Amino acid sequence: MKNWSQTILLLAILFIATTYAHYDSHAEKIAQNPDYPHYLERLKAIPISCALCTVGADILSDLLQVRSLVNDDSNREFKNTLKYNEKREREREREREMINSTQKNASTTIVVNTTIDLCIAFKIELPDVCHGVMNTFVPIIWDVIVTDNINPMTLCELFRICQPNSTATEQHNQFHNNNNNNMNTFSNLDLVKTLEEKPVHTYPDISAQKPIREGNTTFKGKGYFLQLADIHFDAYYLEGSNPNCGKPLCCRDGTGDAGFYGHYQCDIPLVTVKTMFERIVELTQTLPIDLILWTGDSPPHDVWMQTEEKQTTATQTLTELVHLFFPDTIVFPAIGNHESYPADQFILPDKQWLLNDLSTFWAPFLGGEQLDTVQQQGYYTLLIQQGLRIISLNTQDADLINFYNLMNESNMNKPNNQTEWLSNMLAQSASNSEKVIIIGHIPCTLKAAVNDVWCSIYQRLVEQYSGTIVGQIYGHTHDDQLAILTDMETYTKPTGVQFIAPSLTTYQNHEPGFRIYEFDYDTNQITDYYQYHCNITEANLTGNLTFSLTYQAKEMYGLSDMSPQSWFQVATQMKTDSTVFNKYYSHLSSSPNPLKPCDADCQYSMACEIFSVTSHAFDNCVNIQKNKK
């Protein structure tokens, strides 16, 4: 079973590059260039790798340069060397007009059809998956790359198909400095600091918000929060079907050993979600749940055959199920990257339909003010009780394979964007002496394929408001992870911790899990968490699905408290202490399969990932270790 997101990234670089050559009327120049004889044959001969991505990016760079030169009316010398006549000039004028005409759809069709052929020829996916993925994603990728004149030489590194190097990094910075005038231009701490220093929008005063709990209903003493992460239920799951069909998602047809409650290669059936919720309700008899933090991703991973209707139905179904099983419990939802259609692709106003749906579905959980901001932007804030606030983020801004984030007109680059809103909400919360719990879907960790722009700004805000933020709850990776945030000057002072919970879905070898956080309402601090898991193989054999306690955080790591300082010390020990590291590594993937060996270099690299909010920070951390050898 292949990783569908890697497939999309490779196609974004390679196949768009080759199809650009097919579409562009100056492809003959590339074909005639002695450096690119039979370039398509060259590409077919290279395995899917950094080398292939680089060749595709080189071709696209040359083609973009040719297009730019030809479209420049002042470049007469270049045109003369290519022997352009008046007829050819008129043809080029018509090509320019295609950008804003219906003929653009025809050119996109050519691009889509060619990428489908190449996807099948390279055997990246099965033919029906190639058709579905290409028809869904290629028009978006094509539009972003061409419309925004994306520098193709940096894309292989940006998507981390290739390891970064100084030359490409310099090209990337130069590109953004030349083309963007907003968030994407920052390359140092001073530019990040301007976020909170120069607000461009006046936000509502949240000090007058009415709390959910007040007076005799206020939470006191010890309480518990339930986190539900990455449920990904599959309405088309079929018991006895084939779990190894060769597609991004299986267990829907054929004959195989897909069990009643699920299979580790697939997303879970709805009956399993219901049974899981029943078991959680039973557990609340001993650990009464005050709040549910539902951190997103309801639909399955059938990305090649999704529609807006299917995505909407999946989200609505789970919302109704959560409300059915926990009717009297406060629920705080967050939007995931799979709620949108296509998955991961989100920009406004194009995806307004999704926010309209969420503002309707989440009505049982949120108030009118919160539903308004959900409908406008996908995020919200709410006062739980005096002194304690929740902030739910729309982390599509943090999604690297949200190709709209590459655009100058991305959501982050628009006025009144989420980073400005978050900065203002934290500033007001600090002024009101409130503590804040942040929830979201995509965390700032390398495995999440993060957007470094978003995560650098986020890290700066956590540093500034480290005394206000008392919890950061995320999911998305399906793994059991930590992300330690530090100051941005020395990277030695811990400022916060992102707790990243494993998934409820079994997809790609994960035992389903949920997490319960222990919280002290008197100090407004997380004091522990309990991680639970379920053995699906055993559930299928016995006909009885049960959860057991995997570990208790403070006990397993020997923590005196759950402060950023304590987690910083533990994570630092993981770089060199195998005993401490193995406690983390043994639970990382929540997999039923034996762990892959992890030597000293692997151990150090994984510890670096815990400390690395951005890909650049990770590279620096790893290079420090390499330089010691």
Secondary structure by P-SEA (a helix, b strand, c coil): cccaaaaaaaaaccaaaaaaaaaccaaaaaaacccccaaaaaaaaccccaaaaaaaaaaaaaaaaaaaaaacccaaaaaaaacccaaaaaaaaaaaacccccaaaaaaaaaaaaaaaaaaaaccccaaaaaaaaaccaaaaaaaaaaacccccccccccccccccaaaaaaaaaaaaaccccccccccccccccccccccccccccccccccccccccccccbbbbbbcccccccccccccccccccccccccccccccccccccccccaaaaaaaaaaaaaaacccccccccccccccccccccccaaaaaaaaaaaaaaaaaacccbbbbbbbcccccccccccccccaaaaaaaaaaaacccccaaaaaaaaccccccccccccbbbbbbccccccccccccccccccccccccaaaaaaaaaaaaaaabbbbbbbbcccccccccccaaaaaaaaaaaaaacccccbbbbbcccccbbbbbccccccccccbbbbbbbbcccccccccbbbbbbbccccccccbbbbbbbcaaaaaaacbbbbccccccccccccccccaaaaaaaaaaaaccaaaaaaaaaaccccccccccccaaaaaaaaaaaacccaaaaaaaaaaaaaac
